[in-house]
Amino acid sequence: MSAMAKNWKALALIAAGLLLMFATLKVALKGSRDAVAASQTQAPAAAPAPAQHGEPISNEIRDFPQLD
């Protein structure tokens, strides 16, 4: 009996592992390619408008002022 015939379970396990690994890589690469294509088709974000009338730039929400 040859060595391959004796260790067929181990070889099948290795082959199944490689198959799963390549399938996962293919799915991951397809997802990243779709994300890149989607980001290239979107319009670039507009720059925030400068503060008007000399108001300082603040991160406070006007409806809920921070308590200092």
DSSP file (Angstrom, degrees, kcal/mol; ACC not computed):
  #  RESIDUE AA STRUCTURE BP1 BP2  ACC     N-H-->O    O-->H-N    N-H-->O    O-->H-N    TCO  KAPPA ALPHA  PHI   PSI    X-CA   Y-CA   Z-CA
    1    1 A M              0   0    0      0, 0.0     2,-0.0     0, 0.0     5,-0.0   0.000 360.0 360.0 360.0 136.7    0.0    0.0    0.0
    2    2 A S     >  -     0   0    0      1,-0.1     4,-1.4     4,-0.0     5,-0.1  -0.294 360.0-110.8 -79.4 166.2    1.4    3.4   -0.9
    3    3 A A  H  > S+     0   0    0      1,-0.2     4,-1.6     2,-0.2    -1,-0.1   0.840 117.7  54.8 -65.2 -33.7    1.9    6.3    1.5
    4    4 A M  H  4 S+     0   0    0      1,-0.2    -1,-0.2     2,-0.2     7,-0.2   0.872 105.5  52.0 -68.7 -36.1   -0.9    8.3   -0.1
    5    5 A A  H >4 S+     0   0    0      1,-0.2     3,-0.6     2,-0.2    -1,-0.2   0.832 110.8  48.6 -68.7 -31.1   -3.4    5.4    0.4
    6    6 A K  H 3< S+     0   0    0     -4,-1.4     3,-0.3     1,-0.2    -1,-0.2   0.832 118.0  38.6 -76.8 -32.2   -2.5    5.2    4.1
    7    7 A N  T 3X S+     0   0    0     -4,-1.6     4,-2.1     1,-0.2    -1,-0.2  -0.121  72.6 126.5-111.8  35.5   -2.9    8.9    4.8
    8    8 A W  H <> S+     0   0    0     -3,-0.6     4,-2.3     1,-0.2    -1,-0.2   0.818  72.2  55.8 -66.6 -30.2   -5.9    9.8    2.6
    9    9 A K  H  > S+     0   0    0     -3,-0.3     4,-2.1     2,-0.2    -1,-0.2   0.924 108.9  45.8 -68.7 -42.5   -7.8   11.4    5.5
   10   10 A A  H  > S+     0   0    0      2,-0.2     4,-2.2     1,-0.2    -2,-0.2   0.904 113.8  49.3 -65.9 -41.0   -5.0   13.8    6.3
   11   11 A L  H  X S+     0   0    0     -4,-2.1     4,-2.5     2,-0.2    -2,-0.2   0.893 110.6  50.1 -65.7 -39.1   -4.6   14.6    2.6
   12   12 A A  H  X S+     0   0    0     -4,-2.3     4,-2.4     2,-0.2    -1,-0.2   0.886 110.3  50.9 -65.5 -38.2   -8.3   15.2    2.3
   13   13 A L  H  X S+     0   0    0     -4,-2.1     4,-2.2     2,-0.2    -2,-0.2   0.905 111.3  47.2 -65.6 -42.0   -8.3   17.5    5.3
   14   14 A I  H  X S+     0   0    0     -4,-2.2     4,-2.4     2,-0.2    -2,-0.2   0.916 112.7  49.5 -64.7 -43.8   -5.4   19.5    3.9
   15   15 A A  H  X S+     0   0    0     -4,-2.5     4,-2.3     1,-0.2    -2,-0.2   0.906 111.5  48.8 -63.2 -41.6   -7.1   19.8    0.5
   16   16 A A  H  X S+     0   0    0     -4,-2.4     4,-2.4     2,-0.2    -1,-0.2   0.899 111.0  51.0 -65.4 -40.0  -10.4   20.9    2.2
   17   17 A G  H  X S+     0   0    0     -4,-2.2     4,-2.3     2,-0.2    -2,-0.2   0.914 111.1  47.3 -62.9 -43.9   -8.5   23.5    4.2
   18   18 A L  H  X S+     0   0    0     -4,-2.4     4,-2.5     2,-0.2     5,-0.2   0.896 111.0  52.1 -64.5 -40.0   -6.8   24.9    1.1
   19   19 A L  H  X S+     0   0    0     -4,-2.3     4,-2.2     1,-0.2    -2,-0.2   0.925 111.4  46.2 -62.1 -45.1  -10.1   25.0   -0.7
   20   20 A L  H  X S+     0   0    0     -4,-2.4     4,-2.3     2,-0.2    -2,-0.2   0.886 111.6  52.5 -64.3 -39.0  -11.7   27.0    2.2
   21   21 A M  H  X S+     0   0    0     -4,-2.3     4,-2.3     2,-0.2    -2,-0.2   0.936 111.8  44.4 -63.7 -46.7   -8.8   29.3    2.4
   22   22 A F  H  X S+     0   0    0     -4,-2.5     4,-2.1     1,-0.2    -1,-0.2   0.866 112.6  52.1 -68.0 -35.4   -8.9   30.2   -1.3
   23   23 A A  H  X S+     0   0    0     -4,-2.2     4,-2.1    -5,-0.2    -1,-0.2   0.906 110.5  48.6 -65.6 -40.7  -12.7   30.6   -1.3
   24   24 A T  H  X S+     0   0    0     -4,-2.3     4,-2.5     2,-0.2    -2,-0.2   0.907 111.0  50.0 -65.1 -42.3  -12.4   33.0    1.7
   25   25 A L  H  X S+     0   0    0     -4,-2.3     4,-2.6     1,-0.2     5,-0.2   0.896 109.5  52.0 -63.1 -39.5   -9.7   35.0   -0.1
   26   26 A K  H  X S+     0   0    0     -4,-2.1     4,-2.0     2,-0.2    -2,-0.2   0.921 111.7  45.6 -63.6 -43.4  -11.8   35.2   -3.2
   27   27 A V  H  X S+     0   0    0     -4,-2.1     4,-2.2     2,-0.2    -2,-0.2   0.906 113.6  49.9 -66.0 -41.6  -14.8   36.5   -1.3
   28   28 A A  H  X S+     0   0    0     -4,-2.5     4,-2.1     1,-0.2    -2,-0.2   0.905 111.7  47.7 -65.1 -41.8  -12.7   39.0    0.6
   29   29 A L  H  X S+     0   0    0     -4,-2.6     4,-2.1     2,-0.2    -1,-0.2   0.875 110.9  51.3 -68.0 -36.5  -11.0   40.3   -2.5
   30   30 A K  H  X S+     0   0    0     -4,-2.0     4,-2.3    -5,-0.2    -2,-0.2   0.911 110.4  49.6 -65.7 -41.5  -14.4   40.7   -4.2
   31   31 A G  H  X S+     0   0    0     -4,-2.2     4,-2.0     1,-0.2    -2,-0.2   0.901 112.3  46.4 -64.4 -41.3  -15.8   42.6   -1.3
   32   32 A S  H  X S+     0   0    0     -4,-2.1     4,-2.1     2,-0.2    -1,-0.2   0.860 111.5  52.2 -70.5 -34.0  -12.8   45.0   -1.2
   33   33 A R  H  X S+     0   0    0     -4,-2.1     4,-2.2     2,-0.2    -2,-0.2   0.902 110.3  48.4 -67.0 -40.5  -13.0   45.5   -4.9
   34   34 A D  H  X S+     0   0    0     -4,-2.3     4,-2.3     2,-0.2    -2,-0.2   0.885 110.7  51.5 -65.3 -38.5  -16.7   46.4   -4.7
   35   35 A A  H  X S+     0   0    0     -4,-2.0     4,-2.2     2,-0.2    -2,-0.2   0.894 110.2  48.4 -66.6 -39.4  -16.0   48.8   -1.8
   36   36 A V  H  X S+     0   0    0     -4,-2.1     4,-1.7     2,-0.2    -2,-0.2   0.918 112.1  48.9 -66.4 -42.6  -13.3   50.6   -3.8
   37   37 A A  H  X S+     0   0    0     -4,-2.2     4,-1.1     1,-0.2    -2,-0.2   0.893 111.9  49.1 -64.2 -39.3  -15.6   50.8   -6.8
   38   38 A A  H  X S+     0   0    0     -4,-2.3     4,-0.9     1,-0.2     3,-0.2   0.884 110.1  50.8 -67.8 -38.2  -18.4   52.2   -4.7
   39   39 A S  H  < S+     0   0    0     -4,-2.2    -1,-0.2     1,-0.2    -2,-0.2   0.811 108.5  52.6 -70.9 -28.1  -16.1   54.8   -3.1
   40   40 A Q  H  < S+     0   0    0     -4,-1.7    -1,-0.2     1,-0.2    -2,-0.2   0.764 107.6  51.3 -77.5 -24.3  -14.9   56.0   -6.5
   41   41 A T  H  < S+     0   0    0     -4,-1.1    -1,-0.2    -3,-0.2    -2,-0.2   0.674  92.0  91.7 -87.0 -16.7  -18.4   56.6   -7.8
   42   42 A Q  S  < S-     0   0    0     -4,-0.9     3,-0.1    -3,-0.1    -3,-0.0  -0.481  85.8-107.1 -78.2 148.8  -19.5   58.7   -4.8
   43   43 A A        -     0   0    0     -2,-0.1    -1,-0.1     1,-0.1     3,-0.1  -0.459  42.8 -99.9 -70.3 145.2  -19.2   62.4   -4.9
   44   44 A P        -     0   0    0      0, 0.0     2,-0.1     0, 0.0    -1,-0.1  -0.342  44.6 -97.8 -65.7 149.1  -16.4   63.8   -2.7
   45   45 A A        -     0   0    0      1,-0.1     2,-0.1    -3,-0.1    -3,-0.0  -0.414  39.4-115.1 -68.9 139.8  -17.5   65.3    0.6
   46   46 A A        -     0   0    0     -2,-0.1    -1,-0.1     1,-0.1     3,-0.1  -0.466  30.6-108.7 -74.8 146.7  -17.9   69.0    0.7
   47   47 A A        -     0   0    0     -2,-0.1    -1,-0.1     1,-0.1     2,-0.0  -0.474  42.9 -96.7 -72.1 145.8  -15.6   71.0    2.9
   48   48 A P        -     0   0    0      0, 0.0    -1,-0.1     0, 0.0     0, 0.0  -0.348  43.2-106.5 -64.5 144.0  -17.3   72.5    6.0
   49   49 A A        -     0   0    0      1,-0.1     3,-0.1    -3,-0.1    -3,-0.0  -0.417  38.0-106.7 -69.8 143.7  -18.3   76.1    5.6
   50   50 A P        -     0   0    0      0, 0.0    -1,-0.1     0, 0.0     2,-0.1  -0.293  46.6 -83.7 -67.7 157.9  -16.2   78.6    7.5
   51   51 A A        -     0   0    0      4,-0.1     3,-0.5     1,-0.1     2,-0.3  -0.366  49.0-131.6 -63.0 138.2  -17.6   80.3   10.6
   52   52 A Q  S >  S+     0   0    0      1,-0.2     3,-1.6     2,-0.1    -1,-0.1  -0.667  76.2   9.1 -95.7 148.5  -19.8   83.2    9.7
   53   53 A H  T 3  S-     0   0    0     -2,-0.3    -1,-0.2     1,-0.3    -2,-0.0   0.803 127.5 -62.4  58.5  35.0  -19.7   86.7   11.3
   54   54 A G  T 3  S+     0   0    0     -3,-0.5    -1,-0.3     1,-0.2    -2,-0.1   0.645  87.8 156.5  72.3  13.7  -16.5   86.0   13.2
   55   55 A E    <   -     0   0    0     -3,-1.6    -1,-0.2     1,-0.1    -4,-0.1  -0.524  46.4-113.3 -72.3 138.4  -18.0   83.2   15.3
   56   56 A P        -     0   0    0      0, 0.0     2,-0.3     0, 0.0    -4,-0.1  -0.412  33.2-102.5 -69.8 148.7  -15.3   80.8   16.6
   57   57 A I        +     0   0    0     -6,-0.1     2,-0.3    -2,-0.1     0, 0.0  -0.566  52.2 176.2 -70.4 129.5  -15.4   77.3   15.2
   58   58 A S        -     0   0    0     -2,-0.3    -3,-0.0     2,-0.1    -1,-0.0  -0.955  39.5-146.8-137.1 152.7  -17.0   75.1   17.9
   59   59 A N        +     0   0    0     -2,-0.3     2,-0.2     2,-0.1    -2,-0.0   0.278  64.0 119.5 -99.5   9.3  -18.0   71.5   18.2
   60   60 A E        -     0   0    0      1,-0.1     2,-0.5     6,-0.0    -2,-0.1  -0.495  67.0-125.7 -75.6 143.3  -20.9   72.3   20.4
   61   61 A I  B >   -A   64   0A   0      3,-0.6     3,-0.8    -2,-0.2    -2,-0.1  -0.793  17.4-139.0 -85.0 127.2  -24.4   71.4   19.3
   62   62 A R  T 3  S+     0   0    0     -2,-0.5    -1,-0.1     1,-0.3    -2,-0.0   0.842 100.5  51.7 -60.7 -36.0  -26.5   74.6   19.5
   63   63 A D  T 3  S+     0   0    0      1,-0.3    -1,-0.3    -3,-0.0    -3,-0.0   0.793 119.5  35.9 -70.9 -26.2  -29.6   72.9   20.9
   64   64 A F  B <  S-A   61   0A   0     -3,-0.8    -3,-0.6     0, 0.0    -1,-0.3  -0.729  81.6-163.3-128.9  82.3  -27.5   71.3   23.7
   65   65 A P        -     0   0    0      0, 0.0     2,-0.2     0, 0.0    -3,-0.1  -0.314  27.0-107.9 -67.0 149.1  -24.8   73.6   24.9
   66   66 A Q        -     0   0    0      1,-0.1     2,-0.7     2,-0.0    -6,-0.0  -0.478  25.3-126.3 -75.4 147.1  -22.0   72.1   26.9
   67   67 A L              0   0    0     -2,-0.2    -1,-0.1     1,-0.1     0, 0.0  -0.854 360.0 360.0 -96.3 116.6  -21.8   72.8   30.6
   68   68 A D              0   0    0     -2,-0.7    -1,-0.1     0, 0.0    -2,-0.0   0.424 360.0 360.0 -98.0 360.0  -18.4   74.2   31.6
